[in-house]
Amino acid sequence: MTVYRVTLRGEGIRVTFEGTETPCGFYKNEFVWAKNSEQAIDRARANAAAALRRNAAVNKADLPGLSLKVDGIQAGLRLQNLLQR
């Protein structure tokens, strides 16, 4: 298994900030163990979606329409990168 860094671009959610809902997008680096790049992308998307479900500021009604696009993927990173999560 290899450590991958998957850079995701999230779009299509609203975040409550100071009492006001604001359209929001984000970039997120996910470090995952995977056998290949397809599995790494699937795991990274699942991790990011789970983190958003746990975030109280995110409007949960937006999650079904959330778009998580892959902006980059890098294989063969050191184990230390994954352990720092």
Secondary structure, DSSP 4 states (H G I P E B T S, - for coil): -EEEEEEEEEEEEEEEETTEEEEEEEEEEEEEEESSHHHHHHHHHHHHHHHHHH-TTB-GGGGGG-EEEEEEEEE---HHHHHT-
